[in-house]
């Protein structure tokens, strides 16, 4: 009988935990969306061999490559047995509203908008710091996935086409709100192109 | 009803201790009980399968990405199976806690509903995170349910998923300015495994959970076999590879000891994955090490594998456990009761040390001799006990060894030829001696008759 009561009490605690965890994720994301500053991150063409993994598109951003010749800092910080270290990328918007990384630091800046990123590599010959942003996957409906994937591949050759991810940044946390092509949501663009038979239908 | 019991009843009836009618009533009673038990198992199986299929079906449906529904409705739907699952588990704990069907089915359903909820919220908000992180979070959240509901189904799911986690999680490391990806698993596996050990132990105390316990033997053995890889340090080189193989040999030795313990003595082989993994693992590793070139690469003038590393710690733990179990067996029963193949891993360790520090060629030769000896031992045992499986196992070892050596270019032709002829003569001589012995025994039996 004693274990009976304890098990019910424990179960109640576990239930709270089970619900609290996803709720905390929602809370954090919604906080960014409601209170955060919107930034547009330009997409760069993805590797055709790995743009779509199952249920989501893998996103790569122009801003993930940051120019710096500070090899002293970045070569010291090279990952070794630790995995990719977390760094902080300070953000500003250019005249067209697209996000640019103004500085990358090992500690969180005291003011201004910033996001956490992973330090991926440093190329001292060209002075390039490679980062990985956390909002690098976009879940999309299966029936639109293949066409969206094709669109991502063709970004490099498409003139007057600007694809970007709209991200809300709040206190270092970033929430991906949507993926846009020329200010239209990618789902709408794919459906529109499909209707015009510009894209093959999904098999 | 055990066959033995039927025989006993017949004996008692013949001796006049029990009359025929009583014997009949006893037989019917046990047959009825077995029938009920098998029905209970059917309910349990169907209930668990039903819970599993519903849970999986929900995950598949949810994975379709219901973009049309809007965020709020999607979020509500994400939580719905979880809320239902919690409700069912709550009811089970309140009213049906003694029912295996309820505890297993509702527990498994809730575990899968939790995964569905986490996955869908991640999709709705495009949350980052790799599969290994997802599995880690999911399993840690499910673990309390294993103990609260005492659910074997969730426990088996847990073991399967932490093994999967082991294969997915890895550390990247860099050498100089070059990033080298390495599939070295993270070390969270071990404490994840330790968290389920108390439940495994608890199952051993319950005779009515025998089938679940057998299932756990397999799950634990295979999970450990896979998870052992996760202790390898990221500094991966030839020394670490050698130590890793040595570690697996130690693991095989430990499995062998567990498989030969008193608990497994009267169990059929299919219920003893430890013996299977222990024996097969040792033979496979030894066959791999039977090539001279491996030993030549291992040898160093100043080989210092004693740098602190998790691999070394596990080596000490594994071989130390083998030694302790051997001593325990020798002290408790009889030193002669220890099977001849029990200290195989320790013999291998000695050969390994000799090869690394002294003479690699000698180590390779000794290992080949050891393999041949064990092959012959199993053939002999198989013939003696009329056990075809054991006989074939021994034959397989000898045949594989023969094939490997036949094509081993590191051994000169003449030496290979001499060794093969010597081995062939050995087999033929043994055959003649055994035949003569059998003839003498037969003659003696005929004389006595």
Contacts between the chains, C-beta under 8 A, distances in Angstrom:
chain1	res1	chain2	res2	distance
A	4	B	93	7.8
A	4	B	97	7.0
A	7	B	93	5.9
A	7	B	97	7.7
A	7	B	148	5.0
A	8	B	90	7.8
A	8	B	93	5.4
A	8	B	94	7.2
A	10	B	144	6.5
A	10	B	147	8.0
A	10	B	148	5.4
A	11	B	89	6.6
A	11	B	90	6.7
A	11	B	93	5.8
A	11	B	148	5.2
A	14	B	141	7.9
A	14	B	144	4.6
A	14	B	145	6.7
A	14	B	148	6.7
A	15	B	86	4.9
A	15	B	90	7.8
A	17	B	141	6.6
A	17	B	144	7.9
A	18	B	82	6.4
A	18	B	86	7.1
A	18	B	114	5.7
A	18	B	117	7.9
A	18	B	141	5.9
A	19	B	79	7.3
A	19	B	82	7.2
A	21	B	118	7.3
A	21	B	137	7.3
A	21	B	141	6.8
A	22	B	78	7.3
A	22	B	79	7.4
A	22	B	117	5.5
A	22	B	118	5.8
A	22	B	121	4.4
A	25	B	121	5.6
A	25	B	122	7.4
A	25	B	125	6.7
A	25	B	127	6.1
A	26	B	75	6.6
A	26	B	121	6.1
A	26	B	125	6.7
A	29	B	125	4.1
A	29	B	127	7.1
A	55	B	63	6.1
A	55	B	65	6.6
A	55	B	123	6.9
A	56	B	123	7.7
A	56	B	126	7.8
A	75	B	177	7.1
A	78	B	174	5.2
A	78	B	177	7.4
A	79	B	172	6.3
A	79	B	173	6.5
A	79	B	174	5.2
A	79	B	179	7.8
A	80	B	173	5.8
A	80	B	174	6.0
A	81	B	171	6.6
A	81	B	173	5.5
A	81	B	234	4.7
A	81	B	235	7.8
A	82	B	171	7.8
A	83	B	171	5.4
A	83	B	172	5.9
A	84	B	172	6.4
A	120	B	179	7.6
A	121	B	179	5.4
A	122	B	177	7.3
A	123	B	177	7.7
A	124	B	177	6.8
A	134	B	128	4.1
A	135	B	126	6.4
A	135	B	128	6.4
A	136	B	128	6.6
A	137	B	126	6.4
A	137	B	128	6.6
A	138	B	126	5.7
A	139	B	65	6.0
A	139	B	122	7.9
A	139	B	123	4.2
A	139	B	124	7.8
A	139	B	126	5.8
A	140	B	65	6.6
A	140	B	67	7.4
A	141	B	64	7.6
A	141	B	65	4.4
A	141	B	66	8.0
A	141	B	67	4.3
A	141	B	68	7.9
A	142	B	64	6.0
A	142	B	65	5.9
A	175	B	125	6.5
A	175	B	126	7.6
A	176	B	125	7.8
A	176	B	126	4.1
A	187	B	67	6.6
